[in-house]
Amino acid sequence: MEGSPDGERGVGTEGGAGGGAQGGADTAERVMPVPPGALTYSAADEEKRRGVRRMKALATGLLLAVALVYGLAKWGQSAGAGAWAGYVAAAAEAGMVGALADWFAVTALFRRPMGLPIPHTAIIPTKKDQLGRSLGDFVGENFLSGDVVRLRLRTVGIASRLGTWLSRPEHADRVTAELATAVRGALTVLRDSDVQAVVGEAITRRADAAEVAPGIGAMLEKVVADGGHRRVVDLVCVRAHDWLVAHGDSVMGAVTGGAPGWTPRFVDRKVGERVYKELLRFAAEMRDMPDHPARGAVDRFLADFARDLQSDTDTRARVERLKSEILGRGEVQDVIASVWASVRGMIVAAAEDERSELRLRVRAGILSLGSRMAADDRLRQKVDGWLEDAAVYVVTTYRDEITSLITDTIASWDAEHTSRKIEAHIGRDLQFIRINGTVVGALAGLCIYGLTRGLGG
């Protein structure tokens, strides 16, 4: 018995209790245009709405049938048909009353019955925002409570399920592949210039903030004490000797070229040869004699320098000035910036290669974690505790934001459009209320009439 929408308006005028319920069927076939950002009204919703109209027709038809029975019963009663006509008329009369009352109640949810401005009707269109706030409060109090969330997560046993899932090789492969895709995507989104600037600034800032001389001195002292520098000295001696052998003419030329102009040439040549031989002999002795005095002098020099780096104020200040000069050079900044490009390329290549050491280790770690979570009760309890704490923190901290999503979304919906969509989903069941009201009313009327007659009324 509900009226159809009046044109494009969701709150329409009812055609009357009996005959106007389906008068606007052709108009209702059209789907109301959806304003931008409003609740969507799909083809499935329209199909449900057609089902609602069929149930409306059935309920209205039952009302008309009861009205016809009432008219015939009253005619038969006046024509002397017998006592049964009174019983039928009473049942039909009460059935009409029940049908009309339930029609009014169902219609009042979505629109004003017969278009009349009766108070407390068109409840959904007029109370939509209030209903949204109440729904948000209800969800916040009963679903976003810390105790409720913690209890629900505890009964689910996420850690146990997650551990069992991760312990399967095919799932570990899937997680590894997804992580590799995420890494590639993140590295693709990041601009190299921005990351290089951040890396360069971070390295420079940390280097400026920390004094490097004491650390270098301590490291050098330990290297000298362990004899780790001797291989470097060996290498230098070998390379010096080899260089002198290969460049003897250059050495002798440098010596003779620095001699006074008044000395004879043969004397200069003899002196150059003598100097070259002494240098060659010295380099060979340092190369072949581990206990050469010059090597001991190098050890003492390095040990003294290590102590000065740690304790001598002037030495430490000179190292700091040298550090600042080196870091300030453009070449050094370019090297620092190029570190990101190298690291990025290495990570991307490893992420793309299914057999790379990085992906194999990540996969093995996932399998190991899954096996441990599936078998270790203490680990499962710890993981569940972390998840519960994180979920409780989110729902308690952002409960207002979450519930406002409900209230703000419902508030943004068009009232008439919302009423149409809700009616499409629950209207079919509501029509059974009208049918039941007709049947129950008829039975109640029959009982009342029978009791009245039985008591001599």
TORKOL-4160 file (C-alpha; in steps of 0.2 Angstrom, whole numbers, padded with zeros to 4 digits, m for minus):
457
<pt num="1" X="0000" Y="0000" Z="0000"/>
<pt num="2" X="0015" Y="0012" Z="0000"/>
<pt num="3" X="0015" Y="0026" Z="m0013"/>
<pt num="4" X="0028" Y="0028" Z="m0026"/>
<pt num="5" X="0040" Y="0043" Z="m0028"/>
<pt num="6" X="0032" Y="0058" Z="m0034"/>
<pt num="7" X="0042" Y="0062" Z="m0050"/>
<pt num="8" X="0061" Y="0064" Z="m0045"/>
<pt num="9" X="0057" Y="0067" Z="m0027"/>
<pt num="10" X="0060" Y="0052" Z="m0015"/>
<pt num="11" X="0046" Y="0058" Z="m0003"/>
<pt num="12" X="0031" Y="0056" Z="m0014"/>
<pt num="13" X="0012" Y="0057" Z="m0011"/>
<pt num="14" X="0002" Y="0042" Z="m0008"/>
<pt num="15" X="m0012" Y="0038" Z="m0019"/>
<pt num="16" X="m0023" Y="0032" Z="m0005"/>
<pt num="17" X="m0024" Y="0017" Z="0006"/>
<pt num="18" X="m0032" Y="0006" Z="m0007"/>
<pt num="19" X="m0030" Y="0010" Z="m0025"/>
<pt num="20" X="m0015" Y="0022" Z="m0026"/>
<pt num="21" X="m0001" Y="0011" Z="m0020"/>
<pt num="22" X="0005" Y="0006" Z="m0038"/>
<pt num="23" X="0000" Y="0021" Z="m0047"/>
<pt num="24" X="0018" Y="0028" Z="m0050"/>
<pt num="25" X="0025" Y="0011" Z="m0055"/>
<pt num="26" X="0031" Y="0018" Z="m0072"/>
<pt num="27" X="0040" Y="0033" Z="m0063"/>
<pt num="28" X="0048" Y="0021" Z="m0051"/>
<pt num="29" X="0056" Y="0012" Z="m0065"/>
<pt num="30" X="0068" Y="0026" Z="m0068"/>
<pt num="31" X="0083" Y="0026" Z="m0058"/>
<pt num="32" X="0086" Y="0043" Z="m0049"/>
<pt num="33" X="0101" Y="0052" Z="m0054"/>
<pt num="34" X="0115" Y="0051" Z="m0041"/>
<pt num="35" X="0123" Y="0067" Z="m0036"/>
<pt num="36" X="0142" Y="0068" Z="m0035"/>
<pt num="37" X="0148" Y="0059" Z="m0019"/>
<pt num="38" X="0131" Y="0052" Z="m0015"/>
<pt num="39" X="0126" Y="0035" Z="m0011"/>
<pt num="40" X="0127" Y="0024" Z="m0027"/>
<pt num="41" X="0112" Y="0016" Z="m0034"/>
<pt num="42" X="0116" Y="0001" Z="m0044"/>
<pt num="43" X="0107" Y="m0010" Z="m0056"/>
<pt num="44" X="0106" Y="m0024" Z="m0043"/>
<pt num="45" X="0097" Y="m0011" Z="m0031"/>
<pt num="46" X="0085" Y="m0007" Z="m0045"/>
<pt num="47" X="0081" Y="m0026" Z="m0047"/>
<pt num="48" X="0078" Y="m0027" Z="m0028"/>
<pt num="49" X="0067" Y="m0012" Z="m0029"/>
<pt num="50" X="0056" Y="m0021" Z="m0042"/>
<pt num="51" X="0055" Y="m0036" Z="m0030"/>
<pt num="52" X="0049" Y="m0023" Z="m0017"/>
<pt num="53" X="0035" Y="m0017" Z="m0029"/>
<pt num="54" X="0029" Y="m0035" Z="m0032"/>
<pt num="55" X="0027" Y="m0037" Z="m0013"/>
<pt num="56" X="0018" Y="m0021" Z="m0012"/>
<pt num="57" X="0006" Y="m0026" Z="m0025"/>
<pt num="58" X="0003" Y="m0043" Z="m0016"/>
<pt num="59" X="0000" Y="m0034" Z="0001"/>
<pt num="60" X="m0011" Y="m0021" Z="m0008"/>
<pt num="61" X="m0020" Y="m0035" Z="m0017"/>
<pt num="62" X="m0023" Y="m0044" Z="0000"/>
<pt num="63" X="m0030" Y="m0027" Z="0007"/>
<pt num="64" X="m0042" Y="m0025" Z="m0007"/>
<pt num="65" X="m0047" Y="m0043" Z="m0006"/>
<pt num="66" X="m0051" Y="m0041" Z="0012"/>
<pt num="67" X="m0061" Y="m0025" Z="0008"/>
<pt num="68" X="m0071" Y="m0034" Z="m0005"/>
<pt num="69" X="m0075" Y="m0048" Z="0008"/>
<pt num="70" X="m0080" Y="m0035" Z="0020"/>
<pt num="71" X="m0092" Y="m0028" Z="0008"/>
<pt num="72" X="m0100" Y="m0044" Z="0003"/>
<pt num="73" X="m0101" Y="m0050" Z="0021"/>
<pt num="74" X="m0110" Y="m0034" Z="0026"/>
<pt num="75" X="m0122" Y="m0036" Z="0011"/>
<pt num="76" X="m0125" Y="m0054" Z="0015"/>
<pt num="77" X="m0128" Y="m0049" Z="0033"/>
<pt num="78" X="m0141" Y="m0036" Z="0028"/>
<pt num="79" X="m0149" Y="m0049" Z="0016"/>
<pt num="80" X="m0152" Y="m0061" Z="0030"/>
<pt num="81" X="m0138" Y="m0073" Z="0025"/>
<pt num="82" X="m0136" Y="m0080" Z="0043"/>
<pt num="83" X="m0124" Y="m0077" Z="0058"/>
<pt num="84" X="m0109" Y="m0083" Z="0049"/>
<pt num="85" X="m0109" Y="m0066" Z="0039"/>
<pt num="86" X="m0107" Y="m0056" Z="0055"/>
<pt num="87" X="m0091" Y="m0067" Z="0059"/>
<pt num="88" X="m0084" Y="m0064" Z="0041"/>
<pt num="89" X="m0088" Y="m0046" Z="0042"/>
<pt num="90" X="m0079" Y="m0043" Z="0059"/>
<pt num="91" X="m0064" Y="m0053" Z="0053"/>
<pt num="92" X="m0063" Y="m0043" Z="0037"/>
<pt num="93" X="m0065" Y="m0027" Z="0046"/>
<pt num="94" X="m0051" Y="m0030" Z="0058"/>
<pt num="95" X="m0040" Y="m0036" Z="0044"/>
<pt num="96" X="m0042" Y="m0020" Z="0035"/>
<pt num="97" X="m0038" Y="m0010" Z="0051"/>
<pt num="98" X="m0022" Y="m0020" Z="0053"/>
<pt num="99" X="m0017" Y="m0019" Z="0035"/>
<pt num="100" X="m0020" Y="0000" Z="0035"/>
<pt num="101" X="m0011" Y="0002" Z="0052"/>
<pt num="102" X="0004" Y="m0008" Z="0046"/>
<pt num="103" X="0004" Y="0001" Z="0029"/>
<pt num="104" X="0006" Y="0018" Z="0038"/>
<pt num="105" X="0020" Y="0011" Z="0049"/>
<pt num="106" X="0030" Y="0005" Z="0035"/>
<pt num="107" X="0027" Y="0020" Z="0024"/>
<pt num="108" X="0032" Y="0032" Z="0038"/>
<pt num="109" X="0049" Y="0025" Z="0038"/>
<pt num="110" X="0053" Y="0031" Z="0021"/>
<pt num="111" X="0041" Y="0045" Z="0017"/>
<pt num="112" X="0026" Y="0054" Z="0023"/>
<pt num="113" X="0010" Y="0044" Z="0020"/>
<pt num="114" X="m0001" Y="0052" Z="0007"/>
<pt num="115" X="0011" Y="0067" Z="0007"/>
<pt num="116" X="0003" Y="0073" Z="0023"/>
<pt num="117" X="0015" Y="0082" Z="0036"/>
<pt num="118" X="0011" Y="0070" Z="0050"/>
<pt num="119" X="0024" Y="0071" Z="0064"/>
<pt num="120" X="0036" Y="0057" Z="0066"/>
<pt num="121" X="0035" Y="0051" Z="0048"/>
<pt num="122" X="0048" Y="0050" Z="0034"/>
<pt num="123" X="0060" Y="0044" Z="0048"/>
<pt num="124" X="0074" Y="0039" Z="0037"/>
<pt num="125" X="0075" Y="0055" Z="0026"/>
<pt num="126" X="0073" Y="0067" Z="0041"/>
<pt num="127" X="0083" Y="0057" Z="0054"/>
<pt num="128" X="0097" Y="0051" Z="0042"/>
<pt num="129" X="0111" Y="0062" Z="0050"/>
<pt num="130" X="0105" Y="0057" Z="0068"/>
<pt num="131" X="0104" Y="0039" Z="0063"/>
<pt num="132" X="0122" Y="0040" Z="0056"/>
<pt num="133" X="0129" Y="0048" Z="0072"/>
<pt num="134" X="0120" Y="0035" Z="0083"/>
<pt num="135" X="0127" Y="0021" Z="0072"/>
<pt num="136" X="0144" Y="0029" Z="0073"/>
<pt num="137" X="0143" Y="0029" Z="0092"/>
<pt num="138" X="0136" Y="0012" Z="0093"/>
<pt num="139" X="0151" Y="0005" Z="0083"/>
<pt num="140" X="0163" Y="0015" Z="0093"/>
<pt num="141" X="0156" Y="0009" Z="0110"/>
<pt num="142" X="0153" Y="m0009" Z="0105"/>
<pt num="143" X="0166" Y="m0014" Z="0091"/>
<pt num="144" X="0180" Y="m0002" Z="0094"/>
<pt num="145" X="0183" Y="m0005" Z="0112"/>
<pt num="146" X="0200" Y="m0010" Z="0117"/>
<pt num="147" X="0194" Y="m0025" Z="0127"/>
<pt num="148" X="0183" Y="m0031" Z="0113"/>
<pt num="149" X="0197" Y="m0030" Z="0100"/>
<pt num="150" X="0209" Y="m0038" Z="0112"/>
<pt num="151" X="0197" Y="m0052" Z="0116"/>
<pt num="152" X="0193" Y="m0055" Z="0097"/>
<pt num="153" X="0211" Y="m0055" Z="0092"/>
<pt num="154" X="0215" Y="m0067" Z="0106"/>
<pt num="155" X="0202" Y="m0080" Z="0100"/>
<pt num="156" X="0207" Y="m0079" Z="0082"/>
<pt num="157" X="0225" Y="m0084" Z="0086"/>
<pt num="158" X="0233" Y="m0074" Z="0072"/>
<pt num="159" X="0251" Y="m0079" Z="0076"/>
<pt num="160" X="0247" Y="m0097" Z="0075"/>
<pt num="161" X="0238" Y="m0096" Z="0059"/>
<pt num="162" X="0252" Y="m0084" Z="0052"/>
<pt num="163" X="0266" Y="m0096" Z="0057"/>
<pt num="164" X="0257" Y="m0111" Z="0049"/>
<pt num="165" X="0254" Y="m0101" Z="0033"/>
<pt num="166" X="0272" Y="m0094" Z="0032"/>
<pt num="167" X="0280" Y="m0111" Z="0035"/>
<pt num="168" X="0274" Y="m0117" Z="0018"/>
<pt num="169" X="0287" Y="m0115" Z="0004"/>
<pt num="170" X="0274" Y="m0108" Z="m0008"/>
<pt num="171" X="0268" Y="m0095" Z="0004"/>
<pt num="172" X="0286" Y="m0090" Z="0008"/>
<pt num="173" X="0289" Y="m0088" Z="m0011"/>
<pt num="174" X="0274" Y="m0077" Z="m0012"/>
<pt num="175" X="0279" Y="m0066" Z="0002"/>
<pt num="176" X="0297" Y="m0065" Z="m0004"/>
<pt num="177" X="0290" Y="m0060" Z="m0022"/>
<pt num="178" X="0279" Y="m0047" Z="m0014"/>
<pt num="179" X="0292" Y="m0039" Z="m0004"/>
<pt num="180" X="0304" Y="m0039" Z="m0019"/>
<pt num="181" X="0290" Y="m0030" Z="m0029"/>
<pt num="182" X="0288" Y="m0017" Z="m0014"/>
<pt num="183" X="0306" Y="m0014" Z="m0013"/>
<pt num="184" X="0307" Y="m0011" Z="m0032"/>
<pt num="185" X="0292" Y="0000" Z="m0031"/>
<pt num="186" X="0299" Y="0010" Z="m0017"/>
<pt num="187" X="0316" Y="0013" Z="m0025"/>
<pt num="188" X="0308" Y="0018" Z="m0041"/>
<pt num="189" X="0297" Y="0031" Z="m0033"/>
<pt num="190" X="0312" Y="0039" Z="m0023"/>
<pt num="191" X="0321" Y="0052" Z="m0033"/>
<pt num="192" X="0340" Y="0049" Z="m0034"/>
<pt num="193" X="0344" Y="0067" Z="m0032"/>
<pt num="194" X="0334" Y="0068" Z="m0016"/>
<pt num="195" X="0341" Y="0052" Z="m0008"/>
<pt num="196" X="0359" Y="0057" Z="m0013"/>
<pt num="197" X="0356" Y="0074" Z="m0005"/>
<pt num="198" X="0350" Y="0066" Z="0011"/>
<pt num="199" X="0364" Y="0053" Z="0012"/>
<pt num="200" X="0377" Y="0066" Z="0008"/>
<pt num="201" X="0370" Y="0078" Z="0022"/>
<pt num="202" X="0369" Y="0064" Z="0034"/>
<pt num="203" X="0386" Y="0058" Z="0032"/>
<pt num="204" X="0393" Y="0075" Z="0032"/>
<pt num="205" X="0384" Y="0080" Z="0048"/>
<pt num="206" X="0389" Y="0064" Z="0057"/>
<pt num="207" X="0407" Y="0067" Z="0052"/>
<pt num="208" X="0407" Y="0085" Z="0057"/>
<pt num="209" X="0399" Y="0081" Z="0074"/>
<pt num="210" X="0412" Y="0067" Z="0078"/>
<pt num="211" X="0430" Y="0069" Z="0081"/>
<pt num="212" X="0439" Y="0057" Z="0071"/>
<pt num="213" X="0457" Y="0058" Z="0077"/>
<pt num="214" X="0455" Y="0048" Z="0093"/>
<pt num="215" X="0447" Y="0034" Z="0084"/>
<pt num="216" X="0460" Y="0034" Z="0070"/>
<pt num="217" X="0474" Y="0034" Z="0083"/>
<pt num="218" X="0466" Y="0020" Z="0093"/>
<pt num="219" X="0464" Y="0009" Z="0077"/>
<pt num="220" X="0482" Y="0013" Z="0071"/>
<pt num="221" X="0489" Y="0009" Z="0088"/>
<pt num="222" X="0481" Y="m0008" Z="0088"/>
<pt num="223" X="0486" Y="m0011" Z="0070"/>
<pt num="224" X="0505" Y="m0007" Z="0075"/>
<pt num="225" X="0504" Y="m0018" Z="0090"/>
<pt num="226" X="0497" Y="m0032" Z="0080"/>
<pt num="227" X="0510" Y="m0030" Z="0066"/>
<pt num="228" X="0496" Y="m0027" Z="0054"/>
<pt num="229" X="0506" Y="m0013" Z="0045"/>
<pt num="230" X="0521" Y="m0024" Z="0041"/>
<pt num="231" X="0512" Y="m0030" Z="0025"/>
<pt num="232" X="0510" Y="m0013" Z="0019"/>
<pt num="233" X="0528" Y="m0009" Z="0023"/>
<pt num="234" X="0533" Y="m0024" Z="0013"/>
<pt num="235" X="0523" Y="m0019" Z="m0002"/>
<pt num="236" X="0530" Y="m0002" Z="m0002"/>
<pt num="237" X="0548" Y="m0008" Z="m0001"/>
<pt num="238" X="0545" Y="m0020" Z="m0015"/>
<pt num="239" X="0537" Y="m0007" Z="m0026"/>
<pt num="240" X="0550" Y="0006" Z="m0022"/>
<pt num="241" X="0564" Y="m0007" Z="m0027"/>
<pt num="242" X="0555" Y="m0011" Z="m0043"/>
<pt num="243" X="0553" Y="0007" Z="m0047"/>
<pt num="244" X="0571" Y="0011" Z="m0044"/>
<pt num="245" X="0576" Y="m0004" Z="m0055"/>
<pt num="246" X="0564" Y="0002" Z="m0069"/>
<pt num="247" X="0569" Y="0021" Z="m0068"/>
<pt num="248" X="0587" Y="0021" Z="m0064"/>
<pt num="249" X="0591" Y="0033" Z="m0078"/>
<pt num="250" X="0578" Y="0045" Z="m0071"/>
<pt num="251" X="0586" Y="0044" Z="m0054"/>
<pt num="252" X="0603" Y="0047" Z="m0060"/>
<pt num="253" X="0597" Y="0061" Z="m0072"/>
<pt num="254" X="0589" Y="0070" Z="m0057"/>
<pt num="255" X="0605" Y="0069" Z="m0047"/>
<pt num="256" X="0616" Y="0075" Z="m0061"/>
<pt num="257" X="0604" Y="0089" Z="m0066"/>
<pt num="258" X="0605" Y="0096" Z="m0048"/>
<pt num="259" X="0624" Y="0097" Z="m0048"/>
<pt num="260" X="0633" Y="0114" Z="m0049"/>
<pt num="261" X="0637" Y="0120" Z="m0066"/>
<pt num="262" X="0656" Y="0121" Z="m0062"/>
<pt num="263" X="0658" Y="0102" Z="m0058"/>
<pt num="264" X="0664" Y="0091" Z="m0072"/>
<pt num="265" X="0651" Y="0080" Z="m0081"/>
<pt num="266" X="0660" Y="0064" Z="m0077"/>
<pt num="267" X="0660" Y="0068" Z="m0059"/>
<pt num="268" X="0642" Y="0072" Z="m0059"/>
<pt num="269" X="0639" Y="0055" Z="m0068"/>
<pt num="270" X="0649" Y="0046" Z="m0055"/>
<pt num="271" X="0640" Y="0054" Z="m0041"/>
<pt num="272" X="0623" Y="0050" Z="m0049"/>
<pt num="273" X="0628" Y="0032" Z="m0051"/>
<pt num="274" X="0634" Y="0031" Z="m0033"/>
<pt num="275" X="0618" Y="0039" Z="m0026"/>
<pt num="276" X="0607" Y="0027" Z="m0037"/>
<pt num="277" X="0617" Y="0012" Z="m0031"/>
<pt num="278" X="0615" Y="0017" Z="m0013"/>
<pt num="279" X="0596" Y="0020" Z="m0015"/>
<pt num="280" X="0594" Y="0003" Z="m0024"/>
<pt num="281" X="0604" Y="m0006" Z="m0010"/>
<pt num="282" X="0594" Y="0003" Z="0004"/>
<pt num="283" X="0578" Y="m0002" Z="m0004"/>
<pt num="284" X="0584" Y="m0020" Z="m0007"/>
<pt num="285" X="0589" Y="m0021" Z="0012"/>
<pt num="286" X="0573" Y="m0015" Z="0018"/>
<pt num="287" X="0564" Y="m0027" Z="0007"/>
<pt num="288" X="0574" Y="m0042" Z="0012"/>
<pt num="289" X="0578" Y="m0038" Z="0031"/>
<pt num="290" X="0562" Y="m0039" Z="0042"/>
<pt num="291" X="0573" Y="m0032" Z="0056"/>
<pt num="292" X="0580" Y="m0017" Z="0046"/>
<pt num="293" X="0583" Y="m0002" Z="0057"/>
<pt num="294" X="0573" Y="0009" Z="0045"/>
<pt num="295" X="0558" Y="m0003" Z="0048"/>
<pt num="296" X="0560" Y="m0001" Z="0066"/>
<pt num="297" X="0560" Y="0018" Z="0064"/>
<pt num="298" X="0544" Y="0016" Z="0054"/>
<pt num="299" X="0536" Y="0006" Z="0068"/>
<pt num="300" X="0541" Y="0020" Z="0081"/>
<pt num="301" X="0535" Y="0034" Z="0070"/>
<pt num="302" X="0518" Y="0025" Z="0068"/>
<pt num="303" X="0516" Y="0021" Z="0087"/>
<pt num="304" X="0521" Y="0039" Z="0091"/>
<pt num="305" X="0508" Y="0046" Z="0078"/>
<pt num="306" X="0495" Y="0035" Z="0085"/>
<pt num="307" X="0498" Y="0042" Z="0103"/>
<pt num="308" X="0498" Y="0060" Z="0096"/>
<pt num="309" X="0481" Y="0057" Z="0087"/>
<pt num="310" X="0474" Y="0052" Z="0104"/>
<pt num="311" X="0482" Y="0064" Z="0116"/>
<pt num="312" X="0491" Y="0078" Z="0107"/>
<pt num="313" X="0479" Y="0093" Z="0105"/>
<pt num="314" X="0488" Y="0101" Z="0090"/>
<pt num="315" X="0489" Y="0085" Z="0081"/>
<pt num="316" X="0470" Y="0082" Z="0084"/>
<pt num="317" X="0466" Y="0100" Z="0078"/>
<pt num="318" X="0476" Y="0097" Z="0062"/>
<pt num="319" X="0467" Y="0081" Z="0058"/>
<pt num="320" X="0450" Y="0090" Z="0061"/>
<pt num="321" X="0455" Y="0104" Z="0049"/>
<pt num="322" X="0460" Y="0091" Z="0036"/>
<pt num="323" X="0444" Y="0082" Z="0038"/>
<pt num="324" X="0434" Y="0097" Z="0035"/>
<pt num="325" X="0444" Y="0102" Z="0020"/>
<pt num="326" X="0442" Y="0084" Z="0013"/>
<pt num="327" X="0423" Y="0084" Z="0016"/>
<pt num="328" X="0421" Y="0101" Z="0008"/>
<pt num="329" X="0428" Y="0096" Z="m0008"/>
<pt num="330" X="0416" Y="0093" Z="m0022"/>
<pt num="331" X="0424" Y="0077" Z="m0028"/>
<pt num="332" X="0421" Y="0069" Z="m0010"/>
<pt num="333" X="0403" Y="0075" Z="m0011"/>
<pt num="334" X="0401" Y="0067" Z="m0028"/>
<pt num="335" X="0408" Y="0051" Z="m0021"/>
<pt num="336" X="0396" Y="0051" Z="m0006"/>
<pt num="337" X="0382" Y="0054" Z="m0018"/>
<pt num="338" X="0387" Y="0040" Z="m0029"/>
<pt num="339" X="0386" Y="0028" Z="m0015"/>
<pt num="340" X="0367" Y="0028" Z="m0016"/>
<pt num="341" X="0367" Y="0024" Z="m0035"/>
<pt num="342" X="0378" Y="0009" Z="m0032"/>
<pt num="343" X="0367" Y="0003" Z="m0017"/>
<pt num="344" X="0351" Y="0006" Z="m0026"/>
<pt num="345" X="0357" Y="m0004" Z="m0042"/>
<pt num="346" X="0363" Y="m0018" Z="m0031"/>
<pt num="347" X="0347" Y="m0019" Z="m0021"/>
<pt num="348" X="0336" Y="m0018" Z="m0037"/>
<pt num="349" X="0346" Y="m0032" Z="m0046"/>
<pt num="350" X="0345" Y="m0043" Z="m0030"/>
<pt num="351" X="0327" Y="m0040" Z="m0029"/>
<pt num="352" X="0324" Y="m0045" Z="m0047"/>
<pt num="353" X="0334" Y="m0060" Z="m0047"/>
<pt num="354" X="0325" Y="m0075" Z="m0040"/>
<pt num="355" X="0341" Y="m0084" Z="m0036"/>
<pt num="356" X="0350" Y="m0069" Z="m0028"/>
<pt num="357" X="0357" Y="m0071" Z="m0011"/>
<pt num="358" X="0346" Y="m0058" Z="m0004"/>
<pt num="359" X="0330" Y="m0066" Z="m0010"/>
<pt num="360" X="0336" Y="m0083" Z="m0004"/>
<pt num="361" X="0340" Y="m0077" Z="0013"/>
<pt num="362" X="0324" Y="m0068" Z="0015"/>
<pt num="363" X="0314" Y="m0083" Z="0009"/>
<pt num="364" X="0324" Y="m0094" Z="0022"/>
<pt num="365" X="0321" Y="m0081" Z="0036"/>
<pt num="366" X="0302" Y="m0081" Z="0032"/>
<pt num="367" X="0301" Y="m0100" Z="0032"/>
<pt num="368" X="0311" Y="m0101" Z="0049"/>
<pt num="369" X="0300" Y="m0087" Z="0056"/>
<pt num="370" X="0284" Y="m0097" Z="0051"/>
<pt num="371" X="0291" Y="m0113" Z="0058"/>
<pt num="372" X="0296" Y="m0105" Z="0075"/>
<pt num="373" X="0279" Y="m0096" Z="0076"/>
<pt num="374" X="0270" Y="m0113" Z="0073"/>
<pt num="375" X="0280" Y="m0123" Z="0085"/>
<pt num="376" X="0285" Y="m0110" Z="0099"/>
<pt num="377" X="0271" Y="m0106" Z="0111"/>
<pt num="378" X="0280" Y="m0092" Z="0119"/>
<pt num="379" X="0284" Y="m0084" Z="0102"/>
<pt num="380" X="0266" Y="m0085" Z="0097"/>
<pt num="381" X="0261" Y="m0077" Z="0114"/>
<pt num="382" X="0273" Y="m0063" Z="0111"/>
<pt num="383" X="0268" Y="m0060" Z="0093"/>
<pt num="384" X="0249" Y="m0060" Z="0098"/>
<pt num="385" X="0253" Y="m0048" Z="0112"/>
<pt num="386" X="0261" Y="m0036" Z="0100"/>
<pt num="387" X="0247" Y="m0037" Z="0088"/>
<pt num="388" X="0234" Y="m0035" Z="0101"/>
<pt num="389" X="0243" Y="m0020" Z="0108"/>
<pt num="390" X="0245" Y="m0012" Z="0091"/>
<pt num="391" X="0227" Y="m0015" Z="0087"/>
<pt num="392" X="0221" Y="m0008" Z="0104"/>
<pt num="393" X="0232" Y="0007" Z="0101"/>
<pt num="394" X="0225" Y="0011" Z="0084"/>
<pt num="395" X="0206" Y="0009" Z="0089"/>
<pt num="396" X="0208" Y="0019" Z="0105"/>
<pt num="397" X="0218" Y="0033" Z="0098"/>
<pt num="398" X="0209" Y="0034" Z="0081"/>
<pt num="399" X="0192" Y="0029" Z="0087"/>
<pt num="400" X="0184" Y="0046" Z="0084"/>
<pt num="401" X="0192" Y="0047" Z="0066"/>
<pt num="402" X="0185" Y="0029" Z="0062"/>
<pt num="403" X="0168" Y="0033" Z="0068"/>
<pt num="404" X="0167" Y="0050" Z="0060"/>
<pt num="405" X="0170" Y="0040" Z="0044"/>
<pt num="406" X="0153" Y="0032" Z="0047"/>
<pt num="407" X="0144" Y="0048" Z="0052"/>
<pt num="408" X="0152" Y="0059" Z="0039"/>
<pt num="409" X="0149" Y="0047" Z="0025"/>
<pt num="410" X="0130" Y="0045" Z="0030"/>
<pt num="411" X="0129" Y="0064" Z="0032"/>
<pt num="412" X="0135" Y="0066" Z="0014"/>
<pt num="413" X="0122" Y="0055" Z="0007"/>
<pt num="414" X="0107" Y="0062" Z="m0001"/>
<pt num="415" X="0092" Y="0059" Z="0011"/>
<pt num="416" X="0079" Y="0054" Z="m0003"/>
<pt num="417" X="0092" Y="0043" Z="m0012"/>
<pt num="418" X="0097" Y="0035" Z="0004"/>
<pt num="419" X="0079" Y="0031" Z="0008"/>
<pt num="420" X="0077" Y="0023" Z="m0009"/>
<pt num="421" X="0092" Y="0012" Z="m0007"/>
<pt num="422" X="0087" Y="0006" Z="0011"/>
<pt num="423" X="0069" Y="0003" Z="0005"/>
<pt num="424" X="0076" Y="m0007" Z="m0010"/>
<pt num="425" X="0086" Y="m0018" Z="0003"/>
<pt num="426" X="0073" Y="m0021" Z="0017"/>
<pt num="427" X="0057" Y="m0015" Z="0009"/>
<pt num="428" X="0052" Y="m0033" Z="0003"/>
<pt num="429" X="0053" Y="m0040" Z="0021"/>
<pt num="430" X="0043" Y="m0025" Z="0027"/>
<pt num="431" X="0029" Y="m0029" Z="0016"/>
<pt num="432" X="0027" Y="m0045" Z="0025"/>
<pt num="433" X="0023" Y="m0035" Z="0040"/>
<pt num="434" X="0008" Y="m0028" Z="0030"/>
<pt num="435" X="0003" Y="m0045" Z="0025"/>
<pt num="436" X="0005" Y="m0052" Z="0043"/>
<pt num="437" X="m0005" Y="m0037" Z="0050"/>
<pt num="438" X="m0019" Y="m0041" Z="0038"/>
<pt num="439" X="m0020" Y="m0059" Z="0043"/>
<pt num="440" X="m0017" Y="m0056" Z="0062"/>
<pt num="441" X="m0030" Y="m0042" Z="0062"/>
<pt num="442" X="m0043" Y="m0053" Z="0054"/>
<pt num="443" X="m0040" Y="m0067" Z="0067"/>
<pt num="444" X="m0040" Y="m0055" Z="0081"/>
<pt num="445" X="m0056" Y="m0047" Z="0075"/>
<pt num="446" X="m0064" Y="m0064" Z="0073"/>
<pt num="447" X="m0059" Y="m0069" Z="0091"/>
<pt num="448" X="m0066" Y="m0053" Z="0098"/>
<pt num="449" X="m0082" Y="m0054" Z="0088"/>
<pt num="450" X="m0084" Y="m0072" Z="0094"/>
<pt num="451" X="m0081" Y="m0068" Z="0112"/>
<pt num="452" X="m0093" Y="m0054" Z="0111"/>
<pt num="453" X="m0107" Y="m0065" Z="0104"/>
<pt num="454" X="m0103" Y="m0079" Z="0116"/>
<pt num="455" X="m0105" Y="m0067" Z="0131"/>
<pt num="456" X="m0121" Y="m0061" Z="0124"/>
<pt num="457" X="m0116" Y="m0045" Z="0117"/>
